[in-house]
């Protein structure tokens, strides 16, 4: 009996150490942010790629015939961009901002794979033009397991409002949006990393005398909060510590949930305390009566 209890104690301690060894670390996160323009006097700052830290880019231009600006920001699960352009003469000017996010997640649950899943995403922002010869646009895309599960285009092109999407939930055609999007379905395997990605691009174009355009979608295309990130079959879930996804909820820093590292430490301490308790039982049972 003493040997059995000792093996249990060692097993409890080993469980804690294994949890530490497989702690939530990932190098799969990639964020990008960039801006572009053909405007006069343009000054660029920031931009590039990141493996998880927030990244941003901006450009401001000012010249004799045109002016404008563009900004783009990428955080884990949250993308934003905006662009503004103004033409003072009879030429053309554009400003563009883009951002992207990618990582991998792991789906798990009973039964066999593959299972069918859908994204739940937020999209919001506004479009405006001054004068007929101008355009403001926004495009968003989402993929799951390498499959394009959602495309979205909204805009105002020379006074004509545009809208096309494969997402459901965008709402009626207009110049202002605050929507919860549901993507197309994708088949995914269980218990193995599955790549996911989001991308957003906005553009403002002015090409007539004293015209302007504005596309404002800052912190706009993102994971939903306060509800399930994916629509899943009953009994299944999804996690990605590197992207703050816990039990199919997006829980970025500041949310009232334990950090992934805290969960691991708690599991280790549970294992250690269990080991200590079992060792005490061993000592008591091995002592002579």
N, C-alpha and C positions, 0 to 999 in steps of 0.2 A: 504493500500500500504506500509506503514511504517513497518508493521509486516512481509510482504513478503520479503522486502529488507533485514530486519534484519535476517530472516531465511537463505537467500542467503549468507549473510556475514558469518554467523556461519558455513554454509555448506562449504564455501571456506576454512575457517580456519581448519575445521575438516578434509578436504581432505589432507591438508598438514600434519596434525598430524598422520593420518592413514598411509601415506607414510613413516613417520618416524618409526611408529610401525612395519611395514613390511619391514624394510630396509634389504639390502643384507647381511644377516649373515647366515652361514651354518656350521654345524659340520660334513658334509658328506664327506669332502675331506679326503682321506687317501693315504699317500705315503710310500713306503718301499724301502729300499736299503740293499743289502747284498752281501757278497763275501765268497768264499770257496776255499780250496786247500788241497792237501795232500803233498805239498812240504815241504822241510826241512827248519828249521829256520824261519817259518812264523810268521809275526807280523801283527796283525789285529787292525784296528782303525775304529771308527764310526759304522754305520749300525743301523738297527732298523726300527721304524715306526714314522710317523709324521702326524699331522692333517692339514698340509698345508705349513709349513715352509720347505724349501729345505733340503734334507737329502742325505748324501753320506756315502759310505763305501769303505775301501781299505785294501789290504793285500800285503805285500812284503815278499818274501822268498829268502833265499840264503843258500846253503849248499854245501857239498863236491861233490854231484852228480847232483844237479839240482838247478834251480832258476826260478824266475818269479814274476808276479804281477797281480793284478786285481783291478778294480775300478768300482763303480756303483754310479749313481746319479739320484735322482728323484726330479723333480720340477712339479708344476701344469701344466699338458699338455705336458711335455717334459721329456723323459727318455733317459739315456745314460749308456753305460757300455763298458768296454774293458778288455781283458785278454791276457797275454803273458806268455809263458812257454818255458823252455829250459832244455834239458836233456843232461848231459855230459858223462853218462855211459850207461849201458844196462838195465835201469830200466824204470819206468813210473812216470810221474808227470802231474797234471792238475791244472789249475786255472780257476775260475768261477766267474762271476759277474752278478747280477740280480737286476731289479728295477721294480716297479709297481706304478700305479696311479688309483684311483677310485673316483668318485663323482656322483652327480645326476644333471640332467638338466630338463628343462621344455619346452616342445613343445607347441605351440599355433597357432591358426589360425581359419579360417572359417570352417563351416561344422562339421561333426561328426568324431569321432575316431573309430578304429585306423587308423594311416597313416603309410606309408612305408618310411623309412629313410635309408641313407647310410653315413658312415664316409668318410672323406677325410683326409689322414694322410701322413706324410713325413717319409721316411726311407732311411738312407744313412750310408755308412761305407765301410770297406774293410777287406779282409781275406788274410792271407799269411802263408806259411809254409816253413821251411828249412829242407830238407831231406824228404824221402818218408814216414818214420814212424812217422807221426804227423798229427794232425787234428785241424782245427779252425772252429767254428760254431757260428751261431746267430739264435735265435728263437724269434718271436714276435707274440702277440695275442691281439685281441680286442673284446670287448663285448658291446652290447647295450640291455638294458632291460633284462639282464640275458641270452641273446642269443649270442653264439659265432658267430661273423660276419667276422672274419678274422684270419687265421693262416698263418705263414710264417716260412720257414726254409731254410737257406743258409749255405753252408759249403764247406770245402775241407777235405776229409777223405782219408788219405794215398795217396794223389796225385789225387784223383778223386773229381771233383767239383760237389756239390749237390745243388739242388734248388727245392723247392716245396712250393706252396702257394694257398690259396683260395682268396686272394686279386687280383684285376686286377691292372695293371700299374707298376708291379715290373720291367719289362724289361727282356731282354734275360739273360740266365745263364752266370755267370761270378764270378769274385772275388772282384768287386767293384760296389757299388750301390749308386744312388742318385735319388730316385724315389718318385713320388706322388701316393699313394695307394688309391684305392677305394674299400670299403668293400662290403660284401654281404648285402642284405636288411634285415631290421628287422621291425616288426610292433610295434608301440608305442602308448600309450594313449595321450590325450591332457590335458593340464592344471593340470598335476600331476607330481611329481618328477619321473624321469626315470633314473635308474642307468646306468653308463657307466664305462668302465675300459680299461686300456692298460697295457701290461706287456712285458718285454724284458729280455732275458737271453743270455749271450755269454759265450763261453768256449774255452780254448786253451789246447791242449793235446800234449805232446811229449813222445814217448815211444821207442826210439831207440838211438843208440850212436850218440852224437853230433847233435841232431835234435832240432827244435824249431817250435813254432806256435804263431800266433798273430791274434786276432779278435778285431778290433777297430771300435766300434760303439758308440762313445761318443756323447751325445746330438743328438740322432739319430732317435728314434721312437717318433713322436710328432704330435700334432695338426698342420695343415697347417696354415700359416698366409698369409694375403693379398687376401684371397678368402673365399668362404663359407666353414665352417667346416663340415656341413652335406648337402647332397643332399636331398632337401625337395620338396613336391608338391608346385605349385604356390600359393602364398598368405600365406604360413606358415613360422614360424620362431622358434628359440630356444634361450633360455637364461639360464645362470648360473653365477650370480655375483661371487660366491665363486671360480669359475674356469675361470674368466675373459672372459666369453662368452657373447657377447652383439650382439643381432640381427643376430645370426648365424655367427659371426666373433670371432676368438680368438684374444683378445686384451690384452696381458699381460702388466704389468707395463713397461712404456717406449714408448708404442704406442701412437699416437697422437689422443687419444679419451678421453672423460671425464671418471674419475673413477666412479664406481657405487655410492659411497658415495656422490660424487659431484652432480650426477644426482638427488639423493634424496633431498639433500639440496636445489638445484635449484627449485625442485617441491614444497618444503615447502615454500620457499621465495615467489614463485609465488602465492601460496595460501594465504600467509599472506598479500602480497601487494593487492591482490584482495579483501581480507576482509577489509583492511583499506579503499580502494576506495569505497566499498559499504557502509561502515559505514559513510563516508563523505556524500554520497548521502542521507542516512537516515536522518542525521542531518539537511541537507539543506531542505529536504522536510518536516520535522517535525517542522521547525521554522515557526512562524507566518509570514504572508506576511507583 
